[in-house]
Amino acid sequence: MNRLVDATSPYLLQHADNPVDWWQWSDEAFAEAKRRDVPVLISVGYAACHWCHVMAHESFENEQVGALLNDNFVSIKVDREERPDVDAIYMTATQAMTGQGGWPMTVFATPDGTPFFCGTYFPKANFVQLLQSVTTAWREQREAVVRQGAAVVEAIGGAQAVGGPTVPLDAPLLDAAAGQLATEYDATNGGFGGAPKFPPHMNLLFLLRHHQRTGDPQSLEITRHTAEAMARGGIYDQLAGGFARYSVDAHWTVPHFEKMLYDNALLLRLYTQLWRLTGDPVARRVARDTVRFLADELHRPGEGFASALDADTEGVEGLTYAWTPEQLVEALGEEDGRWAADLFTVTEDGTFEHGTSVLRLARDVDDAAPEVRARWQQVVGRLLAARDTRPQPARDDKVVAAWNGLAITAIAEFQQVAALYASPQDEDANLMDGVTIVADGAMRQAAEHLATVHLVDGRLRRVSRDGKVGEPAGVLEDYGSVAEAFCALHQLTGEGRWLTLAGELLDTALARFAAPGGAFYDTADDAEQLVARPADPTDNATPSGRSALIAGLVAYSALTGETRYREAAEAALATVAPIVGRHPRFTGYAAMTGEALLSGPYEIAVVTEDPAGDPLVAAARRHAPPGAVVVAGRPDQPGVPLLADRPLVDGRSAAYVCRGFVCQRPVTSVEELVAELGSTR
């Protein structure tokens, strides 16, 4: 009996027809293992994972493997995106045992959930042999198996410990972190380290804020170079926008084709802020097309944003995206086909598999002559239309609270910056207007979905699908990222409701997730008890729960003037600071928020009768220092603390600027405001 048919997870549903007698993660599954006196197989993955599909086709769809599992194990399938707490615990165990981790993750455990053997992908022959060996060991060497499991749990407990050393996250530490990143920077290709190369969005957001605070030119150059290299590479979809998960090489050429919501949200934020600070045309275009990708490809009407597009199409990686020169000619005709092959580096030898190439932008066309740009955009449109006739990758439609929070924050920031640069004279003004309108609607629907569907009895749920909320409880990153998103929406709209909701989420997090010494656990105090309680402080593919919460606390404190939230943020940052000094590549979001605290953060309130068109509002948003909050509206607008007791000045709009709760006199001119914000532009 396969018990996955009623799952809300698309990943679990992919396995609903396997010959394996799968269970969902539940107390009943472990009770069944205890009743039968057999070990548990815990298989962890996610819907867009290429090697998860490979192992499924090779092993889990195989009758022989299914029989071995059904006879000798209780098999549990886990979607890591629905249950990040389960994933975190067993990933720590896998890394402790093997020195590495990844998905699919394959864990053998006792009936109480204690892991005793861990790995990742196993080819079928190896997996069959492993199943036989574990079965024999369980029957004949039970004492050794249990002893091994106890040692693993002890290692997990040490890795997830809280209450370690703390130091203030001060300017010297952040300066050192920026310097360390510079030593690891790939000056030739951009980014950090070698292959595989992941988009370092959080590190670059930190470096942008570091540059703002210090004027360090190297931090800006690392960010600009890496952002442009990614935008020109195959990791970026040159036709439809949006970024793949990572590049399999060091120079961004061939991606691992899955497109994740969290990557695109964080990269949208990066390119938006780079555009705001520099006016860079590449950053502008990539921000626009990435937000369009989110709204067109991942948004679910009336709900939130879907989690991912699959790496494979009909079981083949890159089937939708790769081209040959002949295919370009077929789609565009001889002349434009050859021109496109040169522009997008599509060669006879190919850069991918079977003589195909992934499109890369080989020419600097953003600053080219108008006729070249027009031809480029016409070619892009025709190629996209041709590509749309191909088989398309599947979409993981579940809505993850934390990742939707990241997307809402990024789109809110994009909307503000797009308004700054709006000009009817722009050649693509109509396109930009259309994108901002659609993105605004998607963002608001996602926020409403989180507020009305994911919030259940005052507590946040992790996932939903088809408008139905799932059972998994929200973890710390959900509370932090959604609270930060609601703070961003409050700044964009001036609506007090979003700030109120953010405060309620943060209060729950402070009450339910707190750990000794200012730290936080990733699960609530009343959550399901696992073999250890996760508390990972490092930023990896997404901000850690701790970093996400800190960002939410800092924004909320600045918007309300309530110091206890800032104090909680500072105490939590002090638990991460020792890691920032040693491993800045894994603390980018924490360091980014640390820059905001060092900067102030500034609290900017513009009282005006015209929040949408007042030049003071535009100046405040364009020249805002790192992590500043900006609110605009009529004086004493209900639910907006920054506008309370702040009147117009002689009937004119006025900007009130505070820094760390210390306020300056109000100013009424753009020049005065820019000077007060310390801008050099």
Beta strands, then each sheet from edge to edge (+ up, - down):
strand 1: 22-24
strand 2: 40-45
strand 3: 74-79
strand 4: 105-109
strand 5: 115-119
strand 6: 246-247
strand 7: 255-256
strand 8: 259-260
strand 9: 306-309
strand 10: 312-313
strand 11: 316-317
strand 12: 395-400
strand 13: 455-456
strand 14: 459-460
strand 15: 463-465
strand 16: 468-469
strand 17: 602-607
strand 18: 629-633
strand 19: 654-659
strand 20: 662-663
sheet 1: 1+ 3+ 2+ 4- 5+
sheet 2: 6+ 7-
sheet 3: 8+ 9- 12+ 15- 16+
sheet 4: 10+ 11-
sheet 5: 13+ 14-
sheet 6: 18+ 17+ 19- 20+
end
